[in-house]
């Protein structure tokens, strides 16, 4: 999870990811938290706002053409509402997909995409 201290929702996002990890039997301590503090860091990570949650290098929700910046991120929930956090189902689906890729032994593509 990538976050920026200027955005107040990163702690809630961390809790959301931990909850979804626990629900799938994953150890929440496996969540990597990386704070971004500079524009150069945001550019290097292709950071479109805080919080950005990626599983095996894949964003839990396609950010589309959002610009790279140290800013707060906006997500669209599955019911169409706007939120500072992703839909829990998007996080859950991303984690499940990663587990399925891992079971198939197919994790190199995502790591290469992540840079």
N, C-alpha and C positions, 0 to 999 in steps of 0.2 A: 504494500500500500504506500503510495506516494502522498505526502501531505505538505501543507504550507501553514505556518503558524498564524498567518493573518486570517485564516478561515476557521470559524468556530465549530464546524461540523465534523472535523477529522476524528475527534474522540468518539463521537456517536458512530461513525463509520467503522472505526476499529472494533467497537462492541458488536456491531452488526456482523462483521466478518467473523469474529470469534464465535458468535452464536451459531452462524451457519456452519462453521467448521466443526463445532461440537456436535451439531445435529447429524453430521455425516461421519462422526467417529474420528475426526481429524484432531490433532493436537494444536490448539490455538497458538502455542508457543512457536509454531512453524511460520506464523505470519511475519514477514519482513516489513518493518516500518522504515521508510526513508524520508527524512525531512528535506525539502528543497528550500534553499534560502537565496539563490541568485538566479538572475535571468539566464545566465550561461548554463546553470544546472537544469533549469526548466527546459531549455532548448535541447540539451543533451539527452534528456529523458522523454522528449516529446510530451511534456506535461501540459495538459489542457485544463488544469485546475484541481483544487483540493476539495475533497479527497479523490484520488484516482486509484482505483482498485484493479489490479491485474492478476490474473491467475496463469501461471506459466507464460508470462509475457503478453497475454491477451487481455484486453480491456473487458470488463464485465458488461459494458455497454458501449457500442461504437460511438466515439465522440464526433463523428462526421468531420466537418470542416472547421471545428472550433480552433481558434488560434492558441498557440503555445504561449503561456504566461503564468506568472505567479498571481493567481486569482482564485476565487471560489468557483467550484464547478456546479453546474446545474444538470440534474438528471431528469429524464422523463419516466414516470412510473408506468406500469403496464395499463393502468386505467386512464392514462393520459395526463394526469396531474404532473406538475413540476415539483421537484424536490431537491434538497441539498444532498440527499443520500440516494444511492441506487435502490431499485426495487429489490427486496430480499430474495425474490424468486430469480432475479438476474444473477445475484451472487451465488445462490444455490446451484443454478444451472451451470455456471462457469466452473464451480468446484467439481460438480459431477462429471462434466465433460473432461476436465483434467484427470480425474481418477480413471475414467474410461480410456483416455489416451495412455495413461501410465500402465494400465492393465494390458493394453495392446503393445506396449513398448514404444510408443510413438510420441516422444517428447522433444526430439531434436528440432523439429520445425518451429515450435513456439520459441525455443531458446534462441534460435537464429534470428527470428523476427524481432525479438526483444533487443538485439544488438549485442 
